[in-house]
């Protein structure tokens, strides 16, 4: 659902901008056969990211210690 709304919004924004920009994006998408995401008209943004992390109680003082992410602290 968010991809549909987001991709429709960004394509409307690109259509409102300089036509040469959208023209070049469209030519590039045709040349490399870019897959669409969200809507069939979305040729500009073909990836999405979803960030998921466990919730931490505010001011709990707990740490997120995952070696690959570094060490983040909730302390003041």
C-alpha positions as CSV (number, residue, x, y, z in Angstrom):
1,X,0.0,0.0,0.0
2,X,2.7,2.5,0.9
3,X,4.7,1.7,-2.2
4,X,1.6,2.4,-4.4
5,X,1.0,5.8,-2.7
6,X,4.7,6.7,-2.6
7,X,5.4,5.8,-6.2
8,X,2.3,7.6,-7.5
9,X,3.4,10.7,-5.5
10,X,7.0,10.7,-6.8
11,X,5.9,10.2,-10.4
12,X,3.5,13.1,-10.1
13,X,6.3,15.2,-8.7
14,X,8.6,14.2,-11.6
15,X,5.8,15.0,-14.1
16,X,5.5,18.5,-12.6
17,X,9.2,19.2,-12.9
18,X,11.3,19.8,-16.0
19,X,10.2,17.5,-18.8
20,X,13.8,16.7,-19.8
21,X,14.5,15.0,-16.5
22,X,11.5,12.6,-16.8
23,X,12.4,12.1,-20.5
24,X,15.9,11.0,-19.7
25,X,14.7,8.7,-16.8
26,X,12.2,7.1,-19.2
27,X,14.8,6.5,-21.9
28,X,17.1,4.9,-19.4
29,X,14.3,2.7,-18.0
30,X,13.5,1.5,-21.5
31,X,17.1,0.8,-22.4
32,X,17.8,-1.3,-19.3
33,X,14.3,-2.8,-18.9
34,X,13.8,-1.4,-15.4
35,X,11.1,-3.2,-13.4
36,X,8.4,-1.1,-11.8
37,X,7.5,-1.0,-8.1
38,X,4.2,0.1,-6.5
39,X,2.6,1.2,-9.8
40,X,3.2,0.4,-13.4
41,X,4.1,4.0,-14.0
42,X,6.9,4.1,-11.5
43,X,10.1,4.1,-13.6
44,X,12.2,6.3,-11.4
45,X,12.2,4.6,-8.0
46,X,12.5,0.8,-8.2
47,X,13.6,-0.1,-4.7
48,X,12.1,0.2,-1.2
49,X,13.5,-0.2,2.2
50,X,11.8,-1.4,5.4
51,X,13.5,-0.8,8.7
52,X,12.5,-3.1,11.6
53,X,13.9,-2.9,15.1
54,X,12.6,-4.0,18.4
55,X,11.0,-1.2,20.5
56,X,12.9,0.1,23.5
57,X,11.1,1.7,26.5
58,X,12.0,5.4,26.6
59,X,14.8,6.1,29.1
60,X,15.2,2.4,29.8
61,X,19.0,2.6,29.6
62,X,19.0,-0.5,27.5
63,X,21.6,-0.9,24.8
64,X,21.4,-2.1,21.2
65,X,24.6,-4.1,21.0
66,X,24.9,-5.8,17.6
67,X,28.5,-6.0,16.4
68,X,27.6,-5.4,12.7
69,X,25.7,-2.2,13.6
70,X,28.1,-0.8,16.1
71,X,27.0,0.1,19.6
72,X,24.1,2.5,20.2
73,X,23.1,3.8,23.6
74,X,19.8,5.1,25.0
75,X,21.5,6.8,27.9
76,X,21.6,10.6,28.2
